[in-house]
Amino acid sequence: MRRNLTKSERIKKQKDIRGMFKHAHSVSIKGAKLFFKRNDLAQSRFTVTLVRKYGKAVHRNRAKRVVREIYRLNKNQIKCGFDLVFMLFPSNNDIYSERKSQIIELLRKAEIFEDNIITD
């Protein structure tokens, strides 16, 4: 499986993202929330959104970049055929390792993350 993110793996249309907020299932933990639903495609798609008062542009962009990287490195362990929207809330410590544990926990709660895959 390719490790880079392609355009077909991202949800870009505003209509699709709004539909996720209305019709998708959701799980949440402190600092993040995941909206997910089946998409009947051969691969999963995702996007990252932030709450309105997240902070300055530098912090918003870094938070999105971190989540995209976490997704990219772990996408071979995520079940295919889902649309995912990660909603992030501001936190005092926006550290990569903490965001990674949040994202993995959200995916496990949604039963989309497969732990038994061995990575190189």
N, CA, C and O atoms as a printed pandas DataFrame, in Angstrom:
     atom_number atom_name residue_name chain_id  residue_number  x_coord  y_coord  z_coord
0              1         N          MET        A               1    0.838   -1.184    0.000
1              2        CA          MET        A               1    0.000    0.000    0.000
2              3         C          MET        A               1    0.879    1.243    0.000
3              4         O          MET        A               1    1.891    1.304    0.698
4              5         N          ARG        A               2    0.482    2.218   -0.783
5              6        CA          ARG        A               2    1.233    3.464   -0.837
6              7         C          ARG        A               2    1.077    4.232    0.466
7              8         O          ARG        A               2    0.007    4.240    1.075
8              9         N          ARG        A               3    2.162    4.876    0.885
9             10        CA          ARG        A               3    2.146    5.582    2.154
10            11         C          ARG        A               3    1.772    7.050    2.001
11            12         O          ARG        A               3    1.458    7.704    2.995
12            13         N          ASN        A               4    1.796    7.588    0.776
13            14        CA          ASN        A               4    1.449    8.999    0.635
14            15         C          ASN        A               4   -0.067    9.179    0.545
15            16         O          ASN        A               4   -0.805    8.222    0.311
16            17         N          LEU        A               5   -0.508   10.394    0.731
17            18        CA          LEU        A               5   -1.937   10.702    0.654
18            19         C          LEU        A               5   -2.268   11.194   -0.745
19            20         O          LEU        A               5   -1.606   12.083   -1.279
20            21         N          THR        A               6   -3.291   10.609   -1.325
21            22        CA          THR        A               6   -3.725   11.026   -2.648
22            23         C          THR        A               6   -4.960   11.907   -2.529
23            24         O          THR        A               6   -5.580   11.978   -1.468
24            25         N          LYS        A               7   -5.312   12.571   -3.612
25            26        CA          LYS        A               7   -6.498   13.421   -3.602
26            27         C          LYS        A               7   -7.765   12.617   -3.349
27            28         O          LYS        A               7   -8.712   13.113   -2.738
28            29         N          SER        A               8   -7.777   11.380   -3.818
29            30        CA          SER        A               8   -8.973   10.558   -3.650
30            31         C          SER        A               8   -9.169   10.093   -2.202
31            32         O          SER        A               8  -10.222    9.554   -1.863
32            33         N          GLU        A               9   -8.172   10.296   -1.361
33            34        CA          GLU        A               9   -8.290    9.915    0.049
34            35         C          GLU        A               9   -8.757   11.071    0.933
35            36         O          GLU        A               9   -8.880   10.905    2.146
36            37         N          ARG        A              10   -9.014   12.215    0.354
37            38        CA          ARG        A              10   -9.438   13.373    1.134
38            39         C          ARG        A              10  -10.865   13.757    0.788
39            40         O          ARG        A              10  -11.292   13.645   -0.361
40            41         N          ILE        A              11  -11.586   14.203    1.781
41            42        CA          ILE        A              11  -12.933   14.743    1.566
42            43         C          ILE        A              11  -12.756   16.253    1.450
43            44         O          ILE        A              11  -12.316   16.904    2.398
44            45         N          LYS        A              12  -13.096   16.804    0.299
45            46        CA          LYS        A              12  -12.877   18.225    0.061
46            47         C          LYS        A              12  -14.165   19.026   -0.084
47            48         O          LYS        A              12  -14.201   20.202    0.276
48            49         N          LYS        A              13  -15.209   18.416   -0.598
49            50        CA          LYS        A              13  -16.421   19.164   -0.878
50            51         C          LYS        A              13  -17.148   19.516    0.415
51            52         O          LYS        A              13  -17.340   18.675    1.292
52            53         N          GLN        A              14  -17.543   20.769    0.506
53            54        CA          GLN        A              14  -18.242   21.255    1.689
54            55         C          GLN        A              14  -19.554   20.498    1.901
55            56         O          GLN        A              14  -19.961   20.255    3.037
56            57         N          LYS        A              15  -20.202   20.133    0.814
57            58        CA          LYS        A              15  -21.457   19.386    0.889
58            59         C          LYS        A              15  -21.237   18.023    1.563
59            60         O          LYS        A              15  -22.050   17.590    2.380
60            61         N          ASP        A              16  -20.147   17.363    1.219
61            62        CA          ASP        A              16  -19.835   16.070    1.821
62            63         C          ASP        A              16  -19.532   16.207    3.309
63            64         O          ASP        A              16  -19.963   15.377    4.110
64            65         N          ILE        A              17  -18.800   17.244    3.679
65            66        CA          ILE        A              17  -18.434   17.452    5.082
66            67         C          ILE        A              17  -19.674   17.786    5.907
67            68         O          ILE        A              17  -19.844   17.249    7.002
68            69         N          ARG        A              18  -20.542   18.663    5.401
69            70        CA          ARG        A              18  -21.778   18.992    6.121
70            71         C          ARG        A              18  -22.661   17.762    6.282
71            72         O          ARG        A              18  -23.284   17.575    7.327
72            73         N          GLY        A              19  -22.717   16.923    5.252
73            74        CA          GLY        A              19  -23.486   15.685    5.326
74            75         C          GLY        A              19  -22.968   14.755    6.405
75            76         O          GLY        A              19  -23.740   14.034    7.037
76            77         N          MET        A              20  -21.661   14.773    6.615
77            78        CA          MET        A              20  -21.076   13.940    7.669
78            79         C          MET        A              20  -21.562   14.409    9.039
79            80         O          MET        A              20  -21.873   13.582    9.896
80            81         N          PHE        A              21  -21.631   15.713    9.255
81            82        CA          PHE        A              21  -22.071   16.224   10.551
82            83         C          PHE        A              21  -23.537   15.890   10.809
83            84         O          PHE        A              21  -23.935   15.721   11.962
84            85         N          LYS        A              22  -24.344   15.791    9.758
85            86        CA          LYS        A              22  -25.770   15.517    9.927
86            87         C          LYS        A              22  -26.095   14.033   10.032
87            88         O          LYS        A              22  -26.941   13.639   10.835
88            89         N          HIS        A              23  -25.421   13.198    9.219
89            90        CA          HIS        A              23  -25.869   11.820    9.073
90            91         C          HIS        A              23  -24.882   10.763    9.562
91            92         O          HIS        A              23  -25.195    9.575    9.487
92            93         N          ALA        A              24  -23.732   11.135   10.049
93            94        CA          ALA        A              24  -22.718   10.146   10.423
94            95         C          ALA        A              24  -22.810    9.788   11.909
95            96         O          ALA        A              24  -23.394   10.518   12.709
96            97         N          HIS        A              25  -22.224    8.659   12.246
97            98        CA          HIS        A              25  -22.071    8.264   13.645
98            99         C          HIS        A              25  -20.891    9.041   14.205
99           100         O          HIS        A              25  -20.045    9.522   13.451
100          101         N          SER        A              26  -20.833    9.165   15.526
101          102        CA          SER        A              26  -19.707    9.890   16.100
102          103         C          SER        A              26  -19.259    9.254   17.410
103          104         O          SER        A              26  -20.045    8.647   18.138
104          105         N          VAL        A              27  -17.976    9.413   17.679
105          106        CA          VAL        A              27  -17.379    9.034   18.961
106          107         C          VAL        A              27  -16.504   10.208   19.375
107          108         O          VAL        A              27  -15.985   10.936   18.529
108          109         N          SER        A              28  -16.344   10.385   20.673
109          110        CA          SER        A              28  -15.536   11.509   21.115
110          111         C          SER        A              28  -14.747   11.152   22.367
111          112         O          SER        A              28  -15.121   10.276   23.147
112          113         N          ILE        A              29  -13.651   11.864   22.522
113          114        CA          ILE        A              29  -12.837   11.816   23.724
114          115         C          ILE        A              29  -12.444   13.259   24.018
115          116         O          ILE        A              29  -12.756   14.163   23.243
116          117         N          LYS        A              30  -11.769   13.468   25.122
117          118        CA          LYS        A              30  -11.367   14.827   25.465
118          119         C          LYS        A              30  -10.355   15.339   24.442
119          120         O          LYS        A              30   -9.280   14.761   24.286
120          121         N          GLY        A              31  -10.696   16.415   23.751
121          122        CA          GLY        A              31   -9.798   17.039   22.796
122          123         C          GLY        A              31  -10.056   16.717   21.342
123          124         O          GLY        A              31   -9.488   17.364   20.462
124          125         N          ALA        A              32  -10.909   15.719   21.060
125          126        CA          ALA        A              32  -11.155   15.354   19.660
126          127         C          ALA        A              32  -12.468   14.597   19.530
127          128         O          ALA        A              32  -12.981   14.025   20.492
128          129         N          LYS        A              33  -12.992   14.612   18.312
129          130        CA          LYS        A              33  -14.226   13.911   18.005
130          131         C          LYS        A              33  -14.100   13.342   16.593
131          132         O          LYS        A              33  -13.474   13.954   15.728
132          133         N          LEU        A              34  -14.693   12.179   16.364
133          134        CA          LEU        A              34  -14.636   11.531   15.064
134          135         C          LEU        A              34  -16.040   11.273   14.558
135          136         O          LEU        A              34  -16.856   10.661   15.247
136          137         N          PHE        A              35  -16.322   11.744   13.347
137          138        CA          PHE        A              35  -17.567   11.432   12.652
138          139         C          PHE        A              35  -17.206   10.413   11.572
139          140         O          PHE        A              35  -16.222   10.597   10.855
140          141         N          PHE        A              36  -17.991    9.343   11.449
141          142        CA          PHE        A              36  -17.670    8.318   10.469
142          143         C          PHE        A              36  -18.927    7.688    9.899
143          144         O          PHE        A              36  -19.952    7.585   10.573
144          145         N          LYS        A              37  -18.830    7.266    8.636
145          146        CA          LYS        A              37  -19.907    6.514    7.994
146          147         C          LYS        A              37  -19.333    5.761    6.809
147          148         O          LYS        A              37  -18.270    6.109    6.295
148          149         N          ARG        A              38  -20.037    4.734    6.382
149          150        CA          ARG        A              38  -19.618    3.933    5.226
150          151         C          ARG        A              38  -19.730    4.771    3.958
151          152         O          ARG        A              38  -20.621    5.612    3.840
152          153         N          ASN        A              39  -18.815    4.537    3.004
153          154        CA          ASN        A              39  -18.865    5.314    1.766
154          155         C          ASN        A              39  -18.981    4.457    0.513
155          156         O          ASN        A              39  -19.053    5.009   -0.585
156          157         N          ASP        A              40  -19.001    3.141    0.627
157          158        CA          ASP        A              40  -19.131    2.225   -0.509
158          159         C          ASP        A              40  -18.027    2.418   -1.556
159          160         O          ASP        A              40  -18.258    2.201   -2.745
160          161         N          LEU        A              41  -16.852    2.816   -1.127
161          162        CA          LEU        A              41  -15.694    2.936   -2.001
162          163         C          LEU        A              41  -14.645    1.902   -1.575
163          164         O          LEU        A              41  -14.765    1.284   -0.517
164          165         N          ALA        A              42  -13.637    1.728   -2.393
165          166        CA          ALA        A              42  -12.583    0.759   -2.084
166          167         C          ALA        A              42  -11.590    1.287   -1.058
167          168         O          ALA        A              42  -10.762    0.529   -0.552
168          169         N          GLN        A              43  -11.663    2.566   -0.748
169          170        CA          GLN        A              43  -10.725    3.142    0.218
170          171         C          GLN        A              43  -11.448    4.093    1.153
171          172         O          GLN        A              43  -12.564    4.537    0.883
172          173         N          SER        A              44  -10.790    4.391    2.247
173          174        CA          SER        A              44  -11.341    5.349    3.195
174          175         C          SER        A              44  -10.905    6.754    2.805
175          176         O          SER        A              44   -9.833    6.948    2.234
176          177         N          ARG        A              45  -11.752    7.732    3.123
177          178        CA          ARG        A              45  -11.435    9.135    2.883
178          179         C          ARG        A              45  -11.525    9.857    4.219
179          180         O          ARG        A              45  -12.220    9.400    5.127
180          181         N          PHE        A              46  -10.831   10.971    4.345
181          182        CA          PHE        A              46  -10.861   11.699    5.611
182          183         C          PHE        A              46  -10.646   13.188    5.387
183          184         O          PHE        A              46  -10.227   13.631    4.318
184          185         N          THR        A              47  -10.949   13.940    6.439
185          186        CA          THR        A              47  -10.625   15.360    6.497
186          187         C          THR        A              47  -10.469   15.738    7.963
187          188         O          THR        A              47  -10.877   14.998    8.858
188          189         N          VAL        A              48   -9.877   16.893    8.189
189          190        CA          VAL        A              48   -9.667   17.404    9.541
190          191         C          VAL        A              48  -10.347   18.753    9.646
191          192         O          VAL        A              48  -10.141   19.622    8.799
192          193         N          THR        A              49  -11.161   18.938   10.686
193          194        CA          THR        A              49  -11.793   20.231   10.935
194          195         C          THR        A              49  -11.446   20.668   12.352
195          196         O          THR        A              49  -11.052   19.859   13.192
196          197         N          LEU        A              50  -11.598   21.939   12.594
197          198        CA          LEU        A              50  -11.303   22.506   13.910
198          199         C          LEU        A              50  -12.510   23.294   14.388
199          200         O          LEU        A              50  -13.299   23.785   13.581
200          201         N          VAL        A              51  -12.651   23.412   15.691
201          202        CA          VAL        A              51  -13.715   24.248   16.220
202          203         C          VAL        A              51  -13.362   25.705   15.940
203          204         O          VAL        A              51  -12.202   26.028   15.688
204          205         N          ARG        A              52  -14.346   26.569   15.984
205          206        CA          ARG        A              52  -14.152   27.962   15.568
206          207         C          ARG        A              52  -13.061   28.701   16.327
207          208         O          ARG        A              52  -12.268   29.420   15.717
208          209         N          LYS        A              53  -13.005   28.545   17.612
209          210        CA          LYS        A              53  -12.058   29.334   18.397
210          211         C          LYS        A              53  -10.807   28.528   18.738
211          212         O          LYS        A              53  -10.412   28.440   19.901
212          213         N          TYR        A              54  -10.197   27.949   17.728
213          214        CA          TYR        A              54   -9.035   27.091   17.956
214          215         C          TYR        A              54   -7.780   27.892   18.277
215          216         O          TYR        A              54   -6.952   27.421   19.056
216          217         N          GLY        A              55   -7.610   29.045   17.726
217          218        CA          GLY        A              55   -6.396   29.820   17.975
218          219         C          GLY        A              55   -5.949   30.513   16.712
219          220         O          GLY        A              55   -6.733   30.721   15.786
220          221         N          LYS        A              56   -4.693   30.865   16.685
221          222        CA          LYS        A              56   -4.145   31.560   15.525
222          223         C          LYS        A              56   -3.887   30.578   14.394
223          224         O          LYS        A              56   -3.865   29.364   14.601
224          225         N          ALA        A              57   -3.692   31.113   13.203
225          226        CA          ALA        A              57   -3.523   30.297   11.999
226          227         C          ALA        A              57   -2.359   29.324   12.117
227          228         O          ALA        A              57   -2.443   28.200   11.621
228          229         N          VAL        A              58   -1.292   29.730   12.757
229          230        CA          VAL        A              58   -0.133   28.852   12.921
230          231         C          VAL        A              58   -0.521   27.592   13.692
231          232         O          VAL        A              58   -0.133   26.486   13.317
232          233         N          HIS        A              59   -1.277   27.760   14.756
233          234        CA          HIS        A              59   -1.698   26.617   15.576
234          235         C          HIS        A              59   -2.704   25.742   14.837
235          236         O          HIS        A              59   -2.651   24.515   14.922
236          237         N          ARG        A              60   -3.620   26.378   14.113
237          238        CA          ARG        A              60   -4.607   25.607   13.344
238          239         C          ARG        A              60   -3.925   24.761   12.270
239          240         O          ARG        A              60   -4.219   23.575   12.121
240          241         N          ASN        A              61   -3.020   25.380   11.532
241          242        CA          ASN        A              61   -2.339   24.660   10.461
242          243         C          ASN        A              61   -1.474   23.529   10.997
243          244         O          ASN        A              61   -1.423   22.451   10.404
244          245         N          ARG        A              62   -0.803   23.761   12.101
245          246        CA          ARG        A              62    0.030   22.710   12.700
246          247         C          ARG        A              62   -0.827   21.544   13.170
247          248         O          ARG        A              62   -0.462   20.389   12.953
248          249         N          ALA        A              63   -1.947   21.820   13.802
249          250        CA          ALA        A              63   -2.821   20.752   14.288
250          251         C          ALA        A              63   -3.318   19.894   13.132
251          252         O          ALA        A              63   -3.335   18.667   13.235
252          253         N          LYS        A              64   -3.721   20.521   12.038
253          254        CA          LYS        A              64   -4.181   19.760   10.871
254          255         C          LYS        A              64   -3.055   18.944   10.261
255          256         O          LYS        A              64   -3.250   17.789    9.883
256          257         N          ARG        A              65   -1.884   19.544   10.167
257          258        CA          ARG        A              65   -0.731   18.856    9.592
258          259         C          ARG        A              65   -0.361   17.620   10.405
259          260         O          ARG        A              65   -0.033   16.576    9.841
260          261         N          VAL        A              66   -0.414   17.739   11.722
261          262        CA          VAL        A              66   -0.090   16.616   12.607
262          263         C          VAL        A              66   -1.081   15.479   12.402
263          264         O          VAL        A              66   -0.671   14.324   12.287
264          265         N          VAL        A              67   -2.364   15.775   12.353
265          266        CA          VAL        A              67   -3.379   14.732   12.185
266          267         C          VAL        A              67   -3.264   14.080   10.811
267          268         O          VAL        A              67   -3.429   12.866   10.692
268          269         N          ARG        A              68   -2.984   14.860    9.779
269          270        CA          ARG        A              68   -2.797   14.269    8.450
270          271         C          ARG        A              68   -1.614   13.307    8.442
271          272         O          ARG        A              68   -1.677   12.250    7.814
272          273         N          GLU        A              69   -0.549   13.661    9.127
273          274        CA          GLU        A              69    0.627   12.790    9.195
274          275         C          GLU        A              69    0.319   11.517    9.982
275          276         O          GLU        A              69    0.746   10.432    9.587
276          277         N          ILE        A              70   -0.399   11.632   11.066
277          278        CA          ILE        A              70   -0.801   10.452   11.851
278          279         C          ILE        A              70   -1.649    9.524   10.988
279          280         O          ILE        A              70   -1.447    8.309   10.988
280          281         N          TYR        A              71   -2.591   10.095   10.258
281          282        CA          TYR        A              71   -3.438    9.292    9.373
282          283         C          TYR        A              71   -2.590    8.615    8.297
283          284         O          TYR        A              71   -2.761    7.427    8.026
284          285         N          ARG        A              72   -1.693    9.358    7.698
285          286        CA          ARG        A              72   -0.865    8.826    6.618
286          287         C          ARG        A              72   -0.028    7.635    7.080
287          288         O          ARG        A              72    0.084    6.640    6.364
288          289         N          LEU        A              73    0.552    7.731    8.259
289          290        CA          LEU        A              73    1.399    6.659    8.767
290          291         C          LEU        A              73    0.612    5.444    9.247
291          292         O          LEU        A              73    1.162    4.345    9.314
292          293         N          ASN        A              74   -0.658    5.620    9.579
293          294        CA          ASN        A              74   -1.464    4.522   10.113
294          295         C          ASN        A              74   -2.594    4.091    9.197
295          296         O          ASN        A              74   -3.442    3.298    9.607
296          297         N          LYS        A              75   -2.631    4.589    7.970
297          298        CA          LYS        A              75   -3.776    4.301    7.109
298          299         C          LYS        A              75   -3.873    2.835    6.714
299          300         O          LYS        A              75   -4.954    2.374    6.347
300          301         N          ASN        A              76   -2.769    2.084    6.780
301          302        CA          ASN        A              76   -2.847    0.667    6.459
302          303         C          ASN        A              76   -3.533   -0.137    7.559
303          304         O          ASN        A              76   -3.863   -1.304    7.351
304          305         N          GLN        A              77   -3.751    0.462    8.715
305          306        CA          GLN        A              77   -4.451   -0.199    9.816
306          307         C          GLN        A              77   -5.905    0.252    9.946
307          308         O          GLN        A              77   -6.625   -0.220   10.826
308          309         N          ILE        A              78   -6.335    1.155    9.082
309          310        CA          ILE        A              78   -7.711    1.653    9.110
310          311         C          ILE        A              78   -8.520    0.882    8.082
311          312         O          ILE        A              78   -8.092    0.726    6.938
312          313         N          LYS        A              79   -9.679    0.404    8.486
313          314        CA          LYS        A              79  -10.532   -0.365    7.585
314          315         C          LYS        A              79  -10.935    0.481    6.385
315          316         O          LYS        A              79  -11.127    1.692    6.497
316          317         N          CYS        A              80  -11.059   -0.172    5.245
317          318        CA          CYS        A              80  -11.435    0.509    4.005
318          319         C          CYS        A              80  -12.940    0.735    3.952
319          320         O          CYS        A              80  -13.715    0.016    4.584
320          321         N          GLY        A              81  -13.338    1.748    3.186
321          322        CA          GLY        A              81  -14.746    1.982    2.928
322          323         C          GLY        A              81  -15.432    2.907    3.909
323          324         O          GLY        A              81  -16.645    2.809    4.097
324          325         N          PHE        A              82  -14.690    3.804    4.540
325          326        CA          PHE        A              82  -15.278    4.745    5.492
326          327         C          PHE        A              82  -14.905    6.174    5.134
327          328         O          PHE        A              82  -13.810    6.434    4.636
328          329         N          ASP        A              83  -15.828    7.104    5.391
329          330        CA          ASP        A              83  -15.531    8.532    5.373
330          331         C          ASP        A              83  -15.319    8.943    6.820
331          332         O          ASP        A              83  -16.128    8.613    7.688
332          333         N          LEU        A              84  -14.235    9.661    7.083
333          334        CA          LEU        A              84  -13.873   10.052    8.441
334          335         C          LEU        A              84  -13.680   11.560    8.510
335          336         O          LEU        A              84  -13.022   12.146    7.650
336          337         N          VAL        A              85  -14.252   12.186    9.527
337          338        CA          VAL        A              85  -14.012   13.603    9.787
338          339         C          VAL        A              85  -13.518   13.719   11.219
339          340         O          VAL        A              85  -14.238   13.399   12.165
340          341         N          PHE        A              86  -12.276   14.181   11.368
341          342        CA          PHE        A              86  -11.692   14.399   12.688
342          343         C          PHE        A              86  -11.926   15.850   13.075
343          344         O          PHE        A              86  -11.505   16.759   12.359
344          345         N          MET        A              87  -12.592   16.073   14.196
345          346        CA          MET        A              87  -12.807   17.428   14.705
346          347         C          MET        A              87  -11.907   17.602   15.922
347          348         O          MET        A              87  -11.960   16.813   16.866
348          349         N          LEU        A              88  -11.085   18.638   15.890
349          350        CA          LEU        A              88  -10.136   18.879   16.969
350          351         C          LEU        A              88  -10.562   20.065   17.818
351          352         O          LEU        A              88  -11.098   21.055   17.320
352          353         N          PHE        A              89  -10.312   19.937   19.094
353          354        CA          PHE        A              89  -10.567   21.007   20.048
354          355         C          PHE        A              89   -9.221   21.514   20.557
355          356         O          PHE        A              89   -8.261   20.745   20.613
356          357         N          PRO        A              90   -9.129   22.787   20.929
357          358        CA          PRO        A              90   -7.840   23.308   21.400
358          359         C          PRO        A              90   -7.418   22.652   22.711
359          360         O          PRO        A              90   -8.245   22.306   23.555
360          361         N          SER        A              91   -6.115   22.496   22.851
361          362        CA          SER        A              91   -5.570   21.970   24.091
362          363         C          SER        A              91   -4.265   22.690   24.383
363          364         O          SER        A              91   -3.639   23.249   23.483
364          365         N          ASN        A              92   -3.865   22.674   25.623
365          366        CA          ASN        A              92   -2.642   23.362   26.015
366          367         C          ASN        A              92   -1.396   22.684   25.463
367          368         O          ASN        A              92   -0.385   23.339   25.206
368          369         N          ASN        A              93   -1.474   21.377   25.284
369          370        CA          ASN        A              93   -0.309   20.634   24.805
370          371         C          ASN        A              93   -0.667   19.930   23.500
371          372         O          ASN        A              93   -1.268   18.855   23.501
372          373         N          ASP        A              94   -0.292   20.547   22.405
373          374        CA          ASP        A              94   -0.577   20.017   21.076
374          375         C          ASP        A              94    0.616   19.198   20.588
375          376         O          ASP        A              94    1.190   19.484   19.538
376          377         N          ILE        A              95    0.977   18.185   21.359
377          378        CA          ILE        A              95    2.146   17.380   21.054
378          379         C          ILE        A              95    1.740   16.211   20.163
379          380         O          ILE        A              95    0.657   15.645   20.311
380          381         N          TYR        A              96    2.633   15.859   19.232
381          382        CA          TYR        A              96    2.368   14.801   18.263
382          383         C          TYR        A              96    1.956   13.497   18.948
383          384         O          TYR        A              96    0.969   12.879   18.547
384          385         N          SER        A              97    2.682   13.076   19.957
385          386        CA          SER        A              97    2.398   11.790   20.602
386          387         C          SER        A              97    1.026   11.779   21.275
387          388         O          SER        A              97    0.348   10.752   21.282
388          389         N          GLU        A              98    0.619   12.905   21.834
389          390        CA          GLU        A              98   -0.700   12.974   22.466
390          391         C          GLU        A              98   -1.806   12.975   21.428
391          392         O          GLU        A              98   -2.829   12.317   21.618
392          393         N          ARG        A              99   -1.620   13.705   20.328
393          394        CA          ARG        A              99   -2.619   13.682   19.254
394          395         C          ARG        A              99   -2.710   12.288   18.647
395          396         O          ARG        A              99   -3.801   11.823   18.314
396          397         N          LYS        A             100   -1.572   11.623   18.502
397          398        CA          LYS        A             100   -1.574   10.277   17.937
398          399         C          LYS        A             100   -2.390    9.336   18.812
399          400         O          LYS        A             100   -3.202    8.568   18.297
400          401         N          SER        A             101   -2.191    9.382   20.113
401          402        CA          SER        A             101   -2.959    8.506   21.004
402          403         C          SER        A             101   -4.447    8.851   20.954
403          404         O          SER        A             101   -5.287    7.956   21.053
404          405         N          GLN        A             102   -4.788   10.138   20.801
405          406        CA          GLN        A             102   -6.193   10.535   20.674
406          407         C          GLN        A             102   -6.815    9.964   19.401
407          408         O          GLN        A             102   -7.912    9.406   19.436
408          409         N          ILE        A             103   -6.114   10.107   18.283
409          410        CA          ILE        A             103   -6.641    9.639   16.998
410          411         C          ILE        A             103   -6.802    8.122   17.009
411          412         O          ILE        A             103   -7.828    7.609   16.561
412          413         N          ILE        A             104   -5.820    7.411   17.507
413          414        CA          ILE        A             104   -5.883    5.943   17.569
414          415         C          ILE        A             104   -7.032    5.517   18.484
415          416         O          ILE        A             104   -7.764    4.582   18.157
416          417         N          GLU        A             105   -7.198    6.186   19.619
417          418        CA          GLU        A             105   -8.290    5.853   20.536
418          419         C          GLU        A             105   -9.655    6.090   19.888
419          420         O          GLU        A             105  -10.569    5.282   20.055
420          421         N          LEU        A             106   -9.796    7.193   19.152
421          422        CA          LEU        A             106  -11.053    7.460   18.449
422          423         C          LEU        A             106  -11.351    6.364   17.430
423          424         O          LEU        A             106  -12.481    5.882   17.349
424          425         N          LEU        A             107  -10.353    5.972   16.661
425          426        CA          LEU        A             107  -10.547    4.928   15.654
426          427         C          LEU        A             107  -10.883    3.585   16.293
427          428         O          LEU        A             107  -11.673    2.815   15.746
428          429         N          ARG        A             108  -10.292    3.305   17.439
429          430        CA          ARG        A             108  -10.617    2.060   18.156
430          431         C          ARG        A             108  -12.043    2.091   18.693
431          432         O          ARG        A             108  -12.761    1.094   18.612
432          433         N          LYS        A             109  -12.453    3.226   19.240
433          434        CA          LYS        A             109  -13.824    3.345   19.741
434          435         C          LYS        A             109  -14.841    3.162   18.627
435          436         O          LYS        A             109  -15.923    2.618   18.845
436          437         N          ALA        A             110  -14.486    3.620   17.430
437          438        CA          ALA        A             110  -15.384    3.478   16.285
438          439         C          ALA        A             110  -15.270    2.094   15.647
439          440         O          ALA        A             110  -16.013    1.770   14.720
440          441         N          GLU        A             111  -14.343    1.283   16.144
441          442        CA          GLU        A             111  -14.081   -0.070   15.637
442          443         C          GLU        A             111  -13.666   -0.045   14.175
443          444         O          GLU        A             111  -14.094   -0.882   13.381
444          445         N          ILE        A             112  -12.838    0.913   13.835
445          446        CA          ILE        A             112  -12.327    1.063   12.474
446          447         C          ILE        A             112  -10.839    0.734   12.417
447          448         O          ILE        A             112  -10.306    0.501   11.332
448          449         N          PHE        A             113  -10.172    0.710   13.539
449          450        CA          PHE        A             113   -8.715    0.508   13.606
450          451         C          PHE        A             113   -8.424   -0.967   13.834
451          452         O          PHE        A             113   -9.000   -1.586   14.728
452          453         N          GLU        A             114   -7.527   -1.532   13.022
453          454        CA          GLU        A             114   -7.153   -2.935   13.141
454          455         C          GLU        A             114   -5.762   -3.026   13.784
455          456         O          GLU        A             114   -4.767   -2.631   13.177
456          457         N          ASP        A             115   -5.703   -3.542   15.002
457          458        CA          ASP        A             115   -4.440   -3.620   15.733
458          459         C          ASP        A             115   -3.543   -4.751   15.285
459          460         O          ASP        A             115   -2.335   -4.697   15.516
460          461         N          ASN        A             116   -4.088   -5.768   14.655
461          462        CA          ASN        A             116   -3.308   -6.965   14.397
462          463         C          ASN        A             116   -2.430   -6.899   13.148
463          464         O          ASN        A             116   -1.772   -7.885   12.817
464          465         N          ILE        A             117   -2.403   -5.784   12.459
465          466        CA          ILE        A             117   -1.566   -5.650   11.265
466          467         C          ILE        A             117   -0.152   -5.292   11.700
467          468         O          ILE        A             117    0.052   -4.389   12.512
468          469         N          ILE        A             118    0.816   -6.005   11.151
469          470        CA          ILE        A             118    2.216   -5.757   11.478
470          471         C          ILE        A             118    2.783   -4.811   10.427
471          472         O          ILE        A             118    2.676   -5.061    9.226
472          473         N          THR        A             119    3.388   -3.719   10.897
473          474        CA          THR        A             119    3.968   -2.743    9.978
474          475         C          THR        A             119    5.473   -2.914    9.934
475          476         O          THR        A             119    6.072   -3.464   10.859
476          477         N          ASP        A             120    6.081   -2.441    8.854
477          478        CA          ASP        A             120    7.539   -2.563    8.686
478          479         C          ASP        A             120    8.273   -1.614    9.582
479          480         O          ASP        A             120    9.504   -1.582    9.572
